[in-house]
């Protein structure tokens, strides 16, 4: 499995609005693309020590051959919609891709 990870940071007063934008617009857009090998998405959120809110967006795929629609090339920048840019302080210019090496469900 391949995990595509991207981070964005917002101010606390914009965090709920950004999360709503992801949930109502951006996640459905990705799901609507019906990407080959798409497995699932995860959204992580935390308060940072410097007063920002960090969001981590993880998209899981079967294999690297399934990533071309999302520009899996390391030098291709991530497209951040204007509505999201208005709510974010900063964001990763590129997504990072990881091979999932182990997953150990509770036995």
Secondary structure, DSSP 4 states (H G I P E B T S, - for coil): -EEEEEEEEEEHHHHHHHHHHIIIIIHHHHHHT--TTEEEEEEEEEE-TTSEEEEEEEEEES-GGG-GGG--STTPPPP--HHHHHHEEEE-SS-EEEE--------
